[in-house]
Amino acid sequence: MSEREDIEARRRFLKFAAGSAAAAMLVSGLPRVARADDLPHVSDADPTAKALGYVDDASTTKDPKHKAGDTCANCQFYTGGATGYGPCQLFPGKAVSAKGWCISHTAKQA
């Protein structure tokens, strides 16, 4: 091989290596998107749920801080749909009931 061919082969290798490294960093750095169906539901035994007085059905709470009509579905921390279960910022990695409620309820701003 000539010196010129060696230099070209080295350049091709370095370009390939740099491209592969960039692709690997991009793929590993992408955030995982979890669907609410994939998330485990918050249980009554969850320490955060206990601390926040979370209930799956807001109509069953006896907490004096609860106001009629307050549910997870109309809370700013809840990002799920109007029915079923969805993610809540207060319970990372878990899904809460749209009909649920906790003492951190904060109405969504219109």
Beta strands, then each sheet from edge to edge (+ up, - down):
strand 1: 85-87
strand 2: 95-97
sheet 1: 1+ 2-
end
